[in-house]
Amino acid sequence: MMDVNEIRQYLPHRYPFLLVDRVVELNLKESIIAYKNVTINEPFFNGHFPDHPVMPGVLIIEAMAQAAGILGFKTMDKKPEDGSIYYFVGVDNARFKRPVVPGDRLQLEAKIMAEKRGIWKFECRATIDGELACSATIMCADRKI
């Protein structure tokens, strides 16, 4: 549904911090399914358990937040170029269930739970082949820049 070129229109992130490779399903005002292909070439693997590479949990949370950000921007029909930025402002109930390693395709899912005065709350999950890797409630704030 969205390739990396279109994703770059909705997220201000760039390499090495763009953590969404493709959006495969998008239901405005509801949910998104996207993914990140995890490769051994990721710069963080050089220093994060280099003999047993594991994707840092904070980057899994960030990947889920970026998927949620795309859903929020698309739902609001806004882009960063319109003078809007979507800040990651909170995470609750983060749970990690399995490591994410090179070769995994991390599926990112976000569902809108609520929106009030520009603060959005999302229920997020990251899975690999249907197995839960991480879940969290993520909050983002839409602000003018």
N, CA, C and O of each residue as an XYZ file, in Angstrom:
580
protein
N       0.816     -1.200      0.000
C       0.000      0.000      0.000
C       0.857      1.260      0.000
O       0.541      2.213     -0.713
N       1.946      1.288      0.792
C       2.883      2.417      0.783
C       4.301      1.863      0.752
O       4.664      1.033      1.585
N       5.106      2.320     -0.211
C       6.511      1.935     -0.224
C       7.329      2.976      0.525
O       6.786      3.966      1.015
N       8.630      2.751      0.612
C       9.488      3.619      1.415
C       9.492      5.060      0.905
O       9.645      5.989      1.698
N       9.326      5.263     -0.400
C       9.297      6.635     -0.921
C       8.078      7.406     -0.425
O       8.185      8.585     -0.092
N       6.923      6.751     -0.375
C       5.731      7.415      0.159
C       5.820      7.565      1.677
O       5.397      8.581      2.230
N       6.370      6.556      2.348
C       6.539      6.638      3.806
C       7.360      7.869      4.174
O       7.050      8.549      5.152
N       8.404      8.160      3.400
C       9.273      9.312      3.662
C       8.516     10.643      3.559
O       8.982     11.655      4.084
N       7.372     10.655      2.898
C       6.554     11.867      2.835
C       5.811     12.109      4.156
O       5.427     13.240      4.455
N       5.612     11.050      4.941
C       4.827     11.153      6.167
C       5.663     11.095      7.445
O       5.169     11.419      8.525
N       6.923     10.685      7.327
C       7.810     10.649      8.489
C       9.027     11.524      8.219
O       9.575     11.490      7.117
N       9.455     12.300      9.197
C      10.652     13.116      8.994
C      11.947     12.315      9.158
O      13.022     12.834      8.858
N      11.874     11.083      9.618
C      13.055     10.258      9.882
C      13.753      9.859      8.581
O      13.120      9.698      7.537
N      15.076      9.704      8.676
C      15.892      9.237      7.567
C      16.898      8.234      8.110
O      17.069      8.107      9.322
N      17.557      7.527      7.211
C      18.551      6.532      7.594
C      19.542      7.151      8.570
O      19.993      8.274      8.342
N      19.894      6.465      9.641
C      19.527      5.089      9.998
C      18.303      4.992     10.911
O      18.047      3.933     11.484
N      17.539      6.090     11.053
C      16.415      6.066     11.993
C      15.041      5.915     11.356
O      14.037      5.982     12.067
N      14.958      5.718     10.059
C      13.682      5.379      9.440
C      13.499      3.881      9.626
O      14.241      3.093      9.039
N      12.533      3.479     10.425
C      12.379      2.080     10.837
C      11.123      1.419     10.295
O      10.687      0.396     10.823
N      10.534      1.987      9.247
C       9.379      1.386      8.572
C       9.741      1.258      7.102
O      10.044      2.254      6.444
N       9.710      0.033      6.585
C      10.059     -0.212      5.182
C       8.855     -0.218      4.250
O       8.970      0.159      3.084
N       7.708     -0.641      4.754
C       6.531     -0.753      3.895
C       5.279     -0.774      4.747
O       5.279     -1.315      5.854
N       4.214     -0.186      4.232
C       2.887     -0.276      4.851
C       2.070     -1.213      3.972
O       1.967     -1.007      2.763
N       1.491     -2.242      4.583
C       0.724     -3.223      3.817
C      -0.781     -3.093      4.014
O      -1.563     -3.604      3.211
N      -1.187     -2.410      5.081
C      -2.625     -2.198      5.313
C      -2.800     -0.909      6.094
O      -2.090     -0.653      7.066
N      -3.756     -0.100      5.655
C      -4.029      1.163      6.337
C      -5.533      1.415      6.316
O      -6.148      1.511      5.254
N      -6.109      1.519      7.506
C      -7.522      1.840      7.652
C      -7.593      3.164      8.396
O      -7.398      3.209      9.610
N      -7.876      4.255      7.661
C      -7.904      5.574      8.273
C      -8.816      5.592      9.491
O      -9.882      4.977      9.497
N      -8.377      6.306     10.522
C      -9.098      6.442     11.788
C      -9.164      5.146     12.581
O      -9.856      5.079     13.597
N      -8.445      4.101     12.125
C      -8.517      2.809     12.811
C      -7.157      2.183     13.066
O      -6.697      2.132     14.207
N      -6.499      1.695     11.989
C      -5.319      0.858     12.209
C      -4.357      0.872     11.028
O      -4.682      1.327      9.932
N      -3.163      0.357     11.295
C      -2.122      0.231     10.273
C      -1.361     -1.061     10.529
O      -1.197     -1.491     11.671
N      -0.900     -1.672      9.442
C       0.041     -2.791      9.515
C       1.189     -2.439      8.582
O       0.990     -2.160      7.400
N       2.388     -2.459      9.137
C       3.588     -2.128      8.380
C       4.663     -3.138      8.759
O       4.453     -3.987      9.625
N       5.819     -3.037      8.102
C       6.904     -3.893      8.541
C       8.265     -3.255      8.362
O       8.458     -2.313      7.593
N       9.196     -3.814      9.112
C      10.608     -3.443      9.075
C      11.386     -4.729      8.834
O      11.274     -5.684      9.603
N      12.178     -4.751      7.760
C      13.076     -5.872      7.517
C      14.350     -5.637      8.320
O      15.032     -4.631      8.127
N      14.664     -6.546      9.203
C      15.833     -6.405     10.070
C      16.999     -7.141      9.414
O      16.928     -8.349      9.191
N      18.079     -6.407      9.102
C      19.228     -7.010      8.442
C      20.476     -6.883      9.309
O      20.540     -6.035     10.199
N      21.449     -7.716      9.048
C      22.707     -7.669      9.796
C      23.441     -6.353      9.541
O      24.331     -5.989     10.310
N      23.083     -5.632      8.473
C      23.726     -4.363      8.142
C      23.249     -3.192      8.982
O      23.756     -2.083      8.815
N      22.289     -3.397      9.883
C      21.809     -2.303     10.726
C      22.967     -1.778     11.559
O      23.691     -2.568     12.164
N      23.164     -0.443     11.606
C      24.318      0.093     12.338
C      24.331     -0.251     13.826
O      25.408     -0.349     14.413
N      23.174     -0.436     14.450
C      23.146     -0.715     15.893
C      23.698     -2.086     16.242
O      24.098     -2.306     17.385
N      23.732     -3.021     15.288
C      24.255     -4.351     15.593
C      25.764     -4.335     15.862
O      26.277     -5.264     16.485
N      26.479     -3.313     15.410
C      27.919     -3.225     15.655
C      28.240     -3.135     17.134
O      29.286     -3.618     17.566
N      27.357     -2.523     17.926
C      27.657     -2.328     19.331
C      26.677     -2.954     20.299
O      26.924     -2.948     21.505
N      25.570     -3.497     19.810
C      24.556     -4.073     20.692
C      24.651     -5.594     20.605
O      24.080     -6.211     19.706
N      25.374     -6.185     21.545
C      25.629     -7.626     21.565
C      26.195     -8.110     20.214
O      25.582     -8.958     19.565
N      27.347     -7.588     19.788
C      27.860     -7.902     18.449
C      28.081     -9.394     18.186
O      28.027     -9.822     17.033
N      28.329    -10.195     19.231
C      28.511    -11.632     19.024
C      27.186    -12.393     19.034
O      27.135    -13.573     18.687
N      26.133    -11.717     19.428
C      24.778    -12.289     19.435
C      23.816    -11.131     19.134
O      23.141    -10.643     20.041
N      23.745    -10.684     17.862
C      23.006     -9.455     17.532
C      21.520     -9.526     17.866
O      20.812    -10.441     17.448
N      21.067     -8.530     18.634
C      19.667     -8.398     19.039
C      19.273     -6.945     18.815
O      20.005     -6.037     19.210
N      18.131     -6.717     18.191
C      17.650     -5.351     17.977
C      17.298     -4.729     19.329
O      16.557     -5.328     20.108
N      17.823     -3.529     19.617
C      17.496     -2.881     20.899
C      15.987     -2.666     21.056
O      15.303     -2.252     20.120
N      15.489     -2.953     22.252
C      14.060     -2.801     22.520
C      13.555     -1.397     22.263
O      12.438     -1.218     21.777
N      14.365     -0.395     22.584
C      13.943      0.985     22.367
C      13.701      1.256     20.879
O      12.850      2.076     20.536
N      14.440      0.577     19.990
C      14.216      0.762     18.554
C      12.975      0.009     18.072
O      12.341      0.420     17.100
N      12.631     -1.077     18.736
C      11.363     -1.752     18.411
C      10.205     -0.827     18.781
O       9.249     -0.684     18.018
N      10.295     -0.199     19.958
C       9.266      0.772     20.379
C       9.212      1.924     19.370
O       8.128      2.345     18.968
N      10.370      2.429     18.966
C      10.420      3.522     17.993
C       9.789      3.109     16.663
O       9.074      3.904     16.052
N      10.040      1.885     16.206
C       9.441      1.402     14.958
C       7.911      1.380     15.064
O       7.212      1.777     14.132
N       7.399      0.911     16.215
C       5.941      0.916     16.409
C       5.417      2.344     16.423
O       4.361      2.621     15.855
N       6.146      3.258     17.070
C       5.728      4.665     17.121
C       5.731      5.282     15.722
O       4.854      6.085     15.402
N       6.698      4.920     14.893
C       6.714      5.455     13.530
C       5.521      4.948     12.724
O       4.920      5.710     11.967
N       5.172      3.671     12.877
C       3.975      3.148     12.196
C       2.742      3.896     12.682
O       1.886      4.273     11.881
N       2.646      4.114     13.998
C       1.522      4.879     14.554
C       1.526      6.306     14.005
O       0.466      6.864     13.720
N       2.707      6.892     13.855
C       2.813      8.242     13.303
C       2.282      8.333     11.888
O       1.606      9.300     11.536
N       2.581      7.338     11.076
C       2.052      7.309      9.707
C       0.531      7.265      9.757
O      -0.137      8.007      9.037
N      -0.023      6.395     10.607
C      -1.480      6.297     10.742
C      -2.068      7.633     11.167
O      -3.079      8.066     10.616
N      -1.447      8.292     12.143
C      -1.945      9.588     12.600
C      -1.890     10.651     11.520
O      -2.870     11.361     11.293
N      -0.750     10.767     10.853
C      -0.616     11.761      9.779
C      -1.619     11.503      8.660
O      -2.271     12.433      8.186
N      -1.749     10.249      8.233
C      -2.691      9.929      7.154
C      -4.133     10.206      7.592
O      -4.929     10.716      6.803
N      -4.473      9.877      8.838
C      -5.824     10.111      9.344
C      -6.133     11.605      9.385
O      -7.246     12.021      9.062
N      -5.139     12.418      9.786
C      -5.329     13.878      9.844
C      -5.180     14.533      8.478
O      -5.437     15.727      8.330
N      -4.768     13.763      7.484
C      -4.493     14.270      6.140
C      -3.447     15.393      6.193
O      -3.617     16.459      5.601
N      -2.363     15.113      6.922
C      -1.254     16.057      7.072
C       0.051     15.371      6.728
O       0.162     14.145      6.748
N       1.041     16.202      6.408
C       2.415     15.742      6.207
C       3.330     16.695      6.964
O       2.945     17.831      7.239
N       4.538     16.246      7.305
C       5.475     17.156      7.971
C       5.713     18.449      7.178
O       5.918     19.509      7.770
N       5.686     18.365      5.859
C       5.900     19.565      5.031
C       4.800     20.611      5.220
O       4.972     21.766      4.830
N       3.674     20.215      5.813
C       2.582     21.158      6.087
C       2.829     21.948      7.373
O       1.977     22.730      7.796
N       4.002     21.742      7.998
C       4.311     22.480      9.217
C       3.852     21.768     10.481
O       3.636     22.400     11.515
N       3.705     20.461     10.394
C       3.248     19.671     11.532
C       4.307     18.633     11.867
O       4.935     18.061     10.976
N       4.497     18.395     13.148
C       5.402     17.326     13.572
C       4.658     16.464     14.592
O       3.815     16.948     15.347
N       4.987     15.206     14.590
C       4.328     14.230     15.435
C       5.352     13.718     16.433
O       6.170     12.864     16.094
N       5.320     14.226     17.655
C       6.267     13.827     18.682
C       5.820     12.555     19.386
O       4.635     12.367     19.661
N       6.766     11.698     19.670
C       6.554     10.517     20.508
C       6.625     11.043     21.938
O       7.685     11.492     22.374
N       5.505     10.995     22.682
C       5.461     11.618     24.012
C       5.278     10.649     25.176
O       5.363     11.055     26.335
N       5.029      9.376     24.884
C       4.872      8.462     26.005
C       4.709      7.021     25.582
O       4.253      6.716     24.480
N       5.094      6.147     26.488
C       4.905      4.714     26.286
C       4.523      4.100     27.627
O       5.141      4.386     28.652
N       3.522      3.274     27.609
C       3.069      2.569     28.802
C       2.975      1.080     28.492
O       2.790      0.671     27.346
N       3.110      0.286     29.548
C       2.884     -1.159     29.464
C       3.717     -1.856     28.397
O       3.243     -2.800     27.765
N       4.945     -1.408     28.189
C       5.819     -2.062     27.206
C       6.240     -3.433     27.732
O       6.682     -3.572     28.872
N       6.094     -4.428     26.882
C       6.470     -5.791     27.224
C       7.216     -6.397     26.038
O       6.792     -6.272     24.889
N       8.330     -7.054     26.338
C       9.135     -7.714     25.313
C       9.031     -9.214     25.517
O       9.283     -9.717     26.612
N       8.663     -9.923     24.471
C       8.386    -11.353     24.592
C       9.402    -12.243     23.887
O       9.538    -13.417     24.231
N      10.124    -11.692     22.894
C      11.147    -12.469     22.192
C      12.130    -11.512     21.563
O      11.769    -10.380     21.239
N      13.386    -11.947     21.380
C      14.360    -11.072     20.738
C      14.087    -10.934     19.241
O      13.511    -11.820     18.609
N      14.514     -9.809     18.701
C      14.426     -9.541     17.266
C      15.856     -9.580     16.747
O      16.727     -8.860     17.236
N      16.088    -10.430     15.752
C      17.453    -10.681     15.273
C      17.532    -10.481     13.756
O      16.503    -10.427     13.083
N      18.750    -10.371     13.220
C      18.894    -10.225     11.771
C      18.162    -11.336     11.028
O      18.203    -12.503     11.419
N      17.495    -10.947      9.954
C      16.711    -11.892      9.162
C      15.232    -11.870      9.501
O      14.416    -12.389      8.740
N      14.874    -11.275     10.635
C      13.458    -11.184     11.011
C      12.757    -10.107     10.208
O      13.350     -9.086      9.861
N      11.495    -10.345      9.921
C      10.625     -9.302      9.367
C       9.694     -8.908     10.500
O       8.808     -9.668     10.891
N       9.909     -7.716     11.015
C       9.152     -7.227     12.164
C       7.859     -6.592     11.663
O       7.885     -5.543     11.020
N       6.728     -7.231     11.959
C       5.436     -6.666     11.578
C       4.992     -5.704     12.670
O       4.960     -6.052     13.851
N       4.650     -4.490     12.256
C       4.277     -3.413     13.173
C       2.792     -3.136     13.025
O       2.308     -2.883     11.921
N       2.071     -3.183     14.132
C       0.622     -2.948     14.113
C       0.294     -1.854     15.114
O       0.796     -1.857     16.239
N      -0.550     -0.920     14.700
C      -1.010      0.133     15.605
C      -2.498      0.350     15.388
O      -2.979      0.373     14.255
N      -3.216      0.508     16.487
C      -4.650      0.799     16.448
C      -4.892      2.057     17.262
O      -4.348      2.211     18.355
N      -5.706      2.953     16.732
C      -6.039      4.180     17.453
C      -6.969      3.828     18.610
O      -8.011      3.200     18.422
N      -6.569      4.248     19.812
C      -7.409      4.046     20.995
C      -8.195      5.314     21.308
O      -9.374      5.256     21.659
N      -7.521      6.477     21.176
C      -8.170      7.750     21.520
C      -7.366      8.905     20.938
O      -6.185      8.769     20.619
N      -8.044     10.055     20.809
C      -7.395     11.311     20.405
C      -8.083     12.437     21.141
O      -9.311     12.523     21.152
N      -7.292     13.303     21.759
C      -7.854     14.441     22.477
C      -6.859     15.591     22.410
O      -5.720     15.456     22.857
N      -7.278     16.710     21.858
C      -6.464     17.918     21.743
C      -5.081     17.654     21.157
O      -4.077     18.169     21.647
N      -5.045     16.850     20.111
C      -3.787     16.592     19.428
C      -2.923     15.516     20.052
O      -1.840     15.223     19.544
N      -3.382     14.916     21.150
C      -2.654     13.792     21.768
C      -3.347     12.508     21.335
O      -4.536     12.309     21.580
N      -2.586     11.656     20.697
C      -3.112     10.395     20.180
C      -2.578      9.236     21.019
O      -1.426      9.250     21.452
N      -3.420      8.245     21.240
C      -3.032      7.053     21.988
C      -3.264      5.845     21.080
O      -4.330      5.686     20.486
N      -2.233      5.000     20.989
C      -2.271      3.841     20.105
C      -1.965      2.566     20.875
O      -1.109      2.551     21.759
N      -2.669      1.504     20.532
C      -2.337      0.169     21.013
C      -1.444     -0.442     19.943
O      -1.857     -0.565     18.790
N      -0.215     -0.829     20.314
C       0.764     -1.290     19.326
C       1.279     -2.687     19.645
O       1.361     -3.108     20.799
N       1.621     -3.383     18.561
C       2.214     -4.718     18.668
C       3.282     -4.863     17.590
O       3.149     -4.321     16.493
N       4.328     -5.591     17.910
C       5.341     -5.975     16.933
C       5.440     -7.496     16.984
O       5.654     -8.077     18.048
N       5.284     -8.132     15.832
C       5.305     -9.589     15.775
C       6.288    -10.063     14.710
O       6.662     -9.320     13.803
N       6.691    -11.312     14.848
C       7.523    -11.976     13.853
C       6.860    -13.310     13.557
O       6.731    -14.161     14.437
N       6.442    -13.484     12.311
C       5.746    -14.712     11.906
C       4.603    -15.056     12.856
O       4.400    -16.220     13.202
N       3.859    -14.033     13.274
C       2.709    -14.230     14.149
C       3.041    -14.340     15.627
O       2.132    -14.393     16.456
N       4.317    -14.377     15.976
C       4.733    -14.489     17.375
C       5.013    -13.098     17.945
O       5.759    -12.320     17.350
N       4.422    -12.789     19.084
C       4.571    -11.469     19.696
C       6.010    -11.227     20.132
O       6.587    -12.020     20.876
N       6.585    -10.115     19.657
C       7.923     -9.696     20.088
C       7.811     -8.581     21.121
O       8.574     -8.540     22.086
N       6.847     -7.670     20.911
C       6.698     -6.520     21.807
C       5.280     -5.983     21.711
O       4.653     -6.031     20.653
N       4.784     -5.471     22.829
C       3.500     -4.764     22.837
C       3.648     -3.542     23.734
O       4.425     -3.552     24.689
N       2.897     -2.491     23.419
C       2.967     -1.261     24.220
C       1.815     -0.348     23.849
O       1.234     -0.460     22.769
N       1.491      0.563     24.766
C       0.590      1.671     24.477
C       1.483      2.873     24.236
O       2.303      3.232     25.082
N       1.318      3.492     23.074
C       2.191      4.601     22.665
C       1.355      5.853     22.477
O       0.258      5.809     21.920
N       1.894      6.983     22.957
C       1.227      8.276     22.791
C       2.090      9.200     21.929
O       3.312      9.248     22.072
N       1.434      9.923     21.043
C       2.087     10.884     20.159
C       1.312     12.187     20.215
O       0.106     12.202     20.458
N       2.029     13.286     19.985
C       1.398     14.605     20.005
C       1.629     15.300     18.679
O       2.763     15.392     18.209
N       0.556     15.789     18.076
C       0.635     16.567     16.846
C       0.870     18.030     17.235
O       0.073     18.630     17.955
N       1.979     18.589     16.744
C       2.319     19.980     17.065
C       2.771     20.720     15.824
O       3.334     20.121     14.908
N       2.528     22.018     15.790
C       3.006     22.849     14.680
C       4.480     23.156     14.895
O       4.941     23.318     16.025
N       5.207     23.233     13.788
C       6.629     23.610     13.902
C       6.880     24.947     13.229
O       8.012     25.431     13.221
